[in-house]
Amino acid sequence: MNFRRTYSKNIVIRALIQGVAIGLVAVLVIGLTISSTGGKKDKADKAVATNGPKTEEKAGAAEDGETMFVKQHGVFSSQEAATDFVAENPGLTTTAIVPAGGQFYVWGAAWLNESDVVLKEGEDAFKKRITVVPGTCKSADAGEVKKALFAEDLSKIELSTKGKEAKKDGGFAKKVAAITAFTQDSSIARLHLLAHYSNQDPCFKIQF
């Protein structure tokens, strides 16, 4: 009698263990199925989110925008904060503070081609791609400004003030002369042209 009773208990215990094991396997299979389905859903959501900005970029390009690349040192919520940052860093004397999109950017250079971008080793800065779209000039001639801004080198920037289109003793010619006297680096000269003619005389607007 005792042997039969012990044997029966073993069968019951084994059945319970098997039942629990089967239940755990079933839960694991269901969990993996749900996780796999959720992962696919997340990937689909990410794909949709990625497509959004691409559509916006195409919309911006429709406004005849031109691509540039700038060296960014920092971005601030106020002109004062940006100015203090530049003042505290002696190596940023040739930078320009450029307002765009409600922020104030400290940029060190502007290039027409990504292959021309130069970042010094150890420099606390990075490359940023921007789009320059036509605005409304207050005093300068938009054609003159565009010719200088998108000139490939410093000599062509200077030549932009000597053509038939340039007004003698005009503000634009004086501005270019002041900038090219300040620097012989075309990327820095282009930056300061961009800073002035996207803010004080907004011939262009900057978009990201």
C-alpha positions as CSV (number, residue, x, y, z in Angstrom):
1,M,0.0,0.0,0.0
2,N,2.7,2.5,0.9
3,F,4.6,1.7,-2.3
4,R,1.6,2.3,-4.4
5,R,0.8,5.5,-2.6
6,T,4.4,6.8,-3.1
7,Y,4.3,5.8,-6.7
8,S,1.1,7.7,-7.3
9,K,2.5,10.8,-5.7
10,N,5.5,10.7,-8.0
11,I,3.3,10.5,-11.0
12,V,1.3,13.5,-9.8
13,I,4.4,15.5,-9.1
14,R,5.9,14.6,-12.5
15,A,2.6,15.6,-14.2
16,L,2.7,18.9,-12.3
17,I,6.3,19.6,-13.4
18,Q,5.5,18.7,-17.0
19,G,2.5,21.0,-16.9
20,V,4.5,23.9,-15.5
21,A,7.2,23.3,-18.1
22,I,4.7,23.2,-20.9
23,G,3.1,26.4,-19.6
24,L,6.4,28.2,-19.4
25,V,7.3,27.1,-23.0
26,A,3.9,28.4,-24.2
27,V,4.4,31.7,-22.5
28,L,7.9,32.0,-23.9
29,V,6.7,31.3,-27.4
30,I,3.9,33.8,-27.1
31,G,6.3,36.4,-25.7
32,L,8.7,35.9,-28.5
33,T,5.9,36.2,-31.1
34,I,4.7,39.5,-29.6
35,S,8.3,40.8,-29.3
36,S,9.0,40.0,-32.9
37,T,5.7,41.6,-34.1
38,G,6.5,44.7,-32.0
39,G,10.0,44.9,-33.4
40,K,8.6,44.9,-37.0
41,K,6.1,47.6,-36.0
42,D,8.9,49.7,-34.5
43,K,11.0,49.4,-37.7
44,A,8.0,50.4,-39.8
45,D,7.4,53.4,-37.5
46,K,11.0,54.4,-37.8
47,A,10.9,54.2,-41.6
48,V,7.9,56.5,-41.7
49,A,9.6,59.0,-39.4
50,T,12.8,59.0,-41.5
51,N,10.8,59.7,-44.7
52,G,9.3,62.9,-43.1
53,P,12.4,65.1,-43.1
54,K,13.3,64.0,-46.7
55,T,10.0,65.4,-47.9
56,E,10.7,68.6,-46.1
57,E,14.2,68.9,-47.7
58,K,12.7,68.5,-51.1
59,A,10.1,71.2,-50.3
60,G,13.0,73.6,-49.3
61,A,14.9,72.8,-52.5
62,A,11.9,74.0,-54.5
63,E,12.6,77.5,-53.3
64,D,15.9,77.6,-55.3
65,G,18.0,77.1,-52.2
66,E,21.7,76.6,-52.3
67,T,23.6,74.2,-50.0
68,M,26.6,75.4,-47.9
69,F,28.7,73.8,-45.2
70,V,29.7,75.7,-42.1
71,K,32.0,75.1,-39.2
72,Q,29.9,75.3,-36.0
73,H,31.4,76.1,-32.6
74,G,28.2,76.5,-30.6
75,V,24.6,77.5,-30.6
76,F,22.9,79.8,-28.0
77,S,19.4,81.1,-27.2
78,S,20.5,84.7,-27.0
79,Q,22.9,87.1,-28.7
80,E,24.5,88.0,-25.4
81,A,25.3,84.4,-24.5
82,A,26.9,83.8,-28.0
83,T,28.9,87.0,-27.6
84,D,30.2,86.0,-24.2
85,F,31.2,82.6,-25.5
86,V,33.2,84.2,-28.3
87,A,34.8,86.7,-25.9
88,E,35.9,83.9,-23.6
89,N,37.6,82.0,-26.4
90,P,40.6,83.9,-28.1
91,G,40.7,81.4,-30.9
92,L,37.2,82.5,-32.1
93,T,38.1,86.1,-33.1
94,T,37.3,85.5,-36.8
95,T,34.0,83.8,-36.2
96,A,30.6,85.3,-36.9
97,I,27.4,85.1,-34.8
98,V,24.6,84.2,-37.2
99,P,20.9,84.3,-36.0
100,A,18.7,81.7,-37.6
101,G,15.5,80.0,-36.5
102,G,15.4,81.8,-33.2
103,Q,18.9,80.7,-32.2
104,F,22.3,82.3,-32.4
105,Y,25.0,80.2,-34.0
106,V,28.7,80.7,-33.7
107,W,30.3,79.7,-37.0
108,G,33.9,79.8,-38.1
109,A,33.8,79.3,-41.8
110,A,31.5,78.6,-44.8
111,W,32.2,76.4,-47.8
112,L,30.4,75.7,-51.0
113,N,31.5,72.1,-51.2
114,E,31.6,69.4,-48.5
115,S,35.0,68.2,-49.8
116,D,36.4,71.7,-49.0
117,V,35.5,71.5,-45.3
118,V,38.5,71.8,-43.0
119,L,38.3,70.9,-39.3
120,K,41.6,71.1,-37.4
121,E,42.5,68.1,-35.2
122,G,41.3,68.6,-31.6
123,E,39.2,71.6,-32.6
124,D,35.9,71.8,-30.7
125,A,33.7,72.3,-33.8
126,F,31.8,70.3,-36.3
127,K,30.5,70.5,-39.9
128,K,26.9,71.6,-40.4
129,R,25.0,71.6,-43.6
130,I,22.7,74.6,-44.3
131,T,20.5,75.8,-47.1
132,V,20.6,79.4,-48.2
133,V,17.4,80.6,-49.9
134,P,16.6,84.0,-51.4
135,G,15.3,86.7,-49.1
136,T,14.7,90.4,-49.7
137,C,17.6,92.9,-49.8
138,K,17.0,96.2,-48.1
139,S,19.7,98.1,-49.9
140,A,22.2,95.8,-51.7
141,D,21.6,94.3,-55.1
142,A,20.7,90.7,-54.7
143,G,22.6,89.7,-57.9
144,E,25.8,91.3,-56.6
145,V,25.5,89.7,-53.2
146,K,24.8,86.2,-54.7
147,K,27.8,86.5,-57.1
148,A,30.1,87.3,-54.1
149,L,28.6,84.8,-51.7
150,F,28.9,81.9,-54.2
151,A,32.3,82.9,-55.6
152,E,34.7,80.0,-55.4
153,D,37.7,81.9,-54.0
154,L,38.7,85.3,-52.5
155,S,39.8,86.8,-55.8
156,K,36.4,86.2,-57.4
157,I,34.7,87.6,-54.3
158,E,36.7,90.8,-54.8
159,L,36.0,90.8,-58.5
160,S,32.3,90.7,-57.7
161,T,32.5,94.4,-56.7
162,K,34.2,95.5,-59.9
163,G,31.8,94.5,-62.6
164,K,29.3,96.7,-64.4
165,E,26.5,95.5,-62.0
166,A,28.3,96.8,-58.9
167,K,27.4,100.4,-57.9
168,K,30.4,102.6,-57.4
169,D,31.0,103.6,-53.7
170,G,28.0,101.4,-52.8
171,G,27.5,99.8,-49.4
172,F,28.0,96.4,-50.9
173,A,31.5,97.2,-52.4
174,K,32.5,98.8,-49.1
175,K,31.4,95.7,-47.1
176,V,33.3,93.3,-49.4
177,A,36.4,95.5,-49.1
178,A,36.2,95.6,-45.3
179,I,35.8,91.8,-45.2
180,T,38.6,91.0,-47.6
181,A,40.9,93.4,-45.7
182,F,40.0,91.6,-42.5
183,T,40.8,88.1,-43.8
184,Q,42.5,86.4,-46.8
185,D,40.7,83.2,-46.2
186,S,37.8,82.8,-48.7
187,S,35.8,80.5,-46.3
188,I,35.9,83.2,-43.6
189,A,35.1,86.0,-46.0
190,R,32.1,84.0,-47.3
191,L,30.9,83.4,-43.8
192,H,30.9,87.1,-42.9
193,L,29.1,87.9,-46.1
194,L,26.5,85.3,-45.2
195,A,26.2,86.7,-41.7
196,H,25.6,90.2,-42.9
197,Y,23.4,89.5,-45.8
198,S,21.2,87.0,-43.9
199,N,20.7,89.4,-41.0
200,Q,21.4,93.1,-41.3
201,D,20.5,93.2,-45.0
202,P,18.5,89.9,-45.4
203,C,19.2,89.1,-49.1
204,F,19.2,85.5,-48.0
205,K,17.5,83.3,-45.4
206,I,19.2,80.3,-43.7
207,Q,17.4,77.0,-43.3
208,F,18.4,73.7,-41.8
